[in-house]
Amino acid sequence: MHIAPFDNKNKPIVDVDNDKVPLNYFNIVKLKKGEAFEYQVPGYETCIAPATGTVDVDVEGVSFAKLGNRGVDVWDGEPEGVYVPVGAKTTMVCVSETAEVFVAGAKYDTVLDPFDVRVPDLVQYGSDDTKTHRKIKHILGQKQHGKVGRLLVSELFTVGAGGWSGFPSHKHDTNRLPDETRHDETYNFRFKPNWGSGLQMLQRHDNEPGDAYHIVDGSTVCIDNGYHPCCVLPGYEMYYFTILGGLTQRSLVQYFQPTHAYQIETIPGIKDMVAKFK
């Protein structure tokens, strides 16, 4: 499902128990200097990750100062995040001139401890030759495995000007271990320059026609089922904020589309990428 960019007025874009991705939660909060935003999401653990700007965060009395270091866009600095336990009363206050803040969530039922992430875990794979060159910055990734319930949060960059991401095509919509896990997934896309655009595919069955969405700067896509590669037009860079919520476990097991699975052996670094989504 594609959700075109709109002014959400700091209300969830993907709310709790969404009919397409019930394991996910997603909000974009926009603030001016001195403005505050308070939230609680019962039944969901969340992560605060500024896209741009800087905020002070308070989670049930635990403070995290000056979260976020980016200026003009998501390419301008490194990501940071704060993990927010299930249902915790949380306040963020903008301390820069403006801030745009992503709030990512996954359904969970156990209250853990809040913490911040100031240095992302970086993975880069693919090559310009394979047209699948991608850089991944994990905010809640493998390093935080024992501290988080079911939530994985990352920023993905399609390296270079044009190319494909999420290939070889894969899915994770069915719990059938050890071959695959059910993980709902939500993306928010950005392009550089911001008038760029791309395509999100959703191929429901191997070798059968599927769905495709024209994605633009600010598009949100909910991945309910199917193989889901995406691409960006030549001459543009693409970024997407990624939320994964597991049904029964946090570690993601991707099932690669049988027709294309052999290309796992042709794309440099992809096995290391798969290992990092744990």
N, C-alpha and C positions, 0 to 999 in steps of 0.2 A: 504494500500500500504506500502511495506517495502522498505526502502532505506538503502542499506548496507553501512557500514562505508567507507569513502573515504576522500581524502584530498580536501576539498572544497575551499582552498586558500582564506579563509575569504569572500567567496561569498555565498549568501543565499542558504540554502539547500531546504527550502520551500519559494519560492519567492511570490511576490504579485500576486493575482488572480490565485493561483495554481488550476489546474483542479480538484483535489480531495478535497482540503480543502481551498477554496478561502477566508475564514474568518481568516486564520492563516498566520503568517510569522515566519520564523525561520532561524537564522544564528548562526554559531559557529565561533568565532574570536579567533585566536591564535597569541599571541604577545610575544616578548622578551623585556627585560628591556629597557625602553626609547622609544620603538616603539609606534606609535600612529595609531589609526584607526578612520576614520570619516564616518558618514553615515547620511542619511535622507530617510525616508520611507513615501512618500505622501500617504495619505488615510489610514494610519495604526498608531495606538498608539503602543508603544513598551516598553519593560522592559529589562534592562541590569542586568544580574545576573551572576557573575563569578562562574564558576564551580570550578576552582582553581586559585590561585594567587590574585593579588591586582591591581586595576586600579584607576586612578583619572578620574572623568567624568565631562565634561562640556556640559550643555544643554542650548544652546542659551544664554551663559554668566552666567548661574547659575551653581555653582561648587559644586561637591560632592567628597570629598577627601577620598582616601584609602578605596574604596569599595571592599569587599572581604577579607576573613581572612583564607582561607583554603590552605593547603599545597599540600600533595601528591595526594589526591583524594577527591571525594564529600562526603566521610564519615569523613573527617578530618576538622571538624568545622561546623559552622552554616551558612546557606545561607543569602545573602544580595542582595538588588536590588535597582535600580533607575527607576522610572517611567518617560518615555519620551513621551511628547505630540505628537499628530499627526503631522507628517512632520517636526519635529524640527531638526535643524542641531545639531548633537551631536558628540563629540570627546571623546574617551577614550585613556588614556596613561598608559602603563604598568609601575608600580613602583616596582614590585617584579622581581625576575629573569626571570620568565615566567608567562603567564596567559592564561587560556582558558575561554572564556566568552560566555555565551549564550545570544542571543538577541531574545526575544519572542515578537510576535506582534499579534494584532487583528484589523480587519477592523473597522474604526470608522470615523466620520466626524466632530467632535467638538474638538477644541483645549482647553485642560485643563492645569493645572499647574504641573510642574515637582516636584517630591519629592523623598526622599530615604526611604528605609525600612531596618532597622538594626537588628530588632528582629522579627523572623518569628512567626506566629501563629501556634501552634502545636496541632495536633489531632492524637490520637492513638486509633485504634479499632481492634476488632477481638481477637484471642487467638491462642496459639500453638495447642490447641485441635481442633479448626475449620480449621486449615491449611490456614487461611486467615488473618494472623497477619500483620497489616500494620500501618506505621507511616507516617503522612502527615505534611509537613512544608509549610505553605502558605506564599508566598512572596507577591503576590497581591491577597488577600482573602477578607473575610468578613469585616475586620477592615478598608479596603480602599474603601469600596463600594461607598461612595459619591464622591470619588476623581478620579475614573477611569471610562472609558466608557463601554467597552464590554469585557475587557481582564481579565482573571483569570490565575495566574501563581503559580505553586506549585512544590515541590519536594516530591516524594513518595518513601518510603523505604519498601521493603518487609522484615519484621522483622524475624530474625532467619535464619536458613540454609535450604532453600527450601520452597515451598508453593505457594499459589495462591494470586493474587491481582485483584481488580475490580470485586469481586464476592459478592453477587449474580449478575449475568450478567445483564447489563443494556445498554441502548442506549439513545442518545439524538440527533437524526438526523432529526426530524420533528417538526415544530412549530405547536403545538396543545394544547395550554394552556387550562386548568391548568394541563394537564397530562404530558406534555413533551415540552422541548424547543429545537430549533436547535442550537447546539453548535458544531462547528468543533473542532477537537482535534488532537494535534501532540505530540508525545513522543520522547525523546531521552534516550536510556537505557545505564546503566553502571552495571558492575558486579564485585563482590569481592569474590575471586581473579578474575582478569580481563579475565581469560580464561574460566570463567563460561558462561552459556548461558541459554536461556529459550524459551518460546513459546508465541506468540501473536495470540489469536483467534479472528475471526470476523464471528460471526454467523448471517447471514443476516435475517433469519426468525426463529421464535420459532420452535424448534424441527425439523429443517431441516439442513442437512450438510452445513457447511460454509467453510471459508478459514482459513488457519493457516500459520504463518510465523516463521521461526527459527530466533530468535533475538540473537545478540551477543553484546559484548562491543562496544558501539558507534552506534548501530542501531538506525535509525529514523523510526517511524511508523506514518502514516497519517490515522486517523480514519474518513472515509467519511460516512459510515453508518453501522448499525448492532450492535449486542451485543458483547462486547469486553473485556472479562477477559484475564489475562495473568498469566504466572507462571514461576518459576525459578527452575532449577535442584536442587535436594537435595545436601546439602553441600556447596551451594553458596548463597551469598546475592545479592539482585537486587535493583537498584535505577532507577527511571525514572523521568526526567524533563518533566513537563506537561504544555502544552499551551492549553487553551480553549478560543475560540472567539465566542460570541453570535451573532445571526442574528438580533434579535430585543430587547434583554435585556441582562444584565450581569448575573443575577441570573440564575443558572443552575437548571433545573428540569429534573431529570433522570427518565426514564421509565424502570422499572425492568422487566426482562423477565418473562412472566407469569408462565412458568414451575417452575422457581426457586424463585419466589418472596417471597414465604412463609419463606425462610431462612433469610429474614431480621430480623425475630423474634428470630433466633438462634445464630446470630453472635454478640457478645458484642460490644456495642459502635457504631454500624453502623448508627443508626439514628442521632447521634451527628455528624458523618462524613458528612452525607447528608446535614444537616443544615448548615455546615460551607462553602459549595460551593454556597455562596450567594453574 
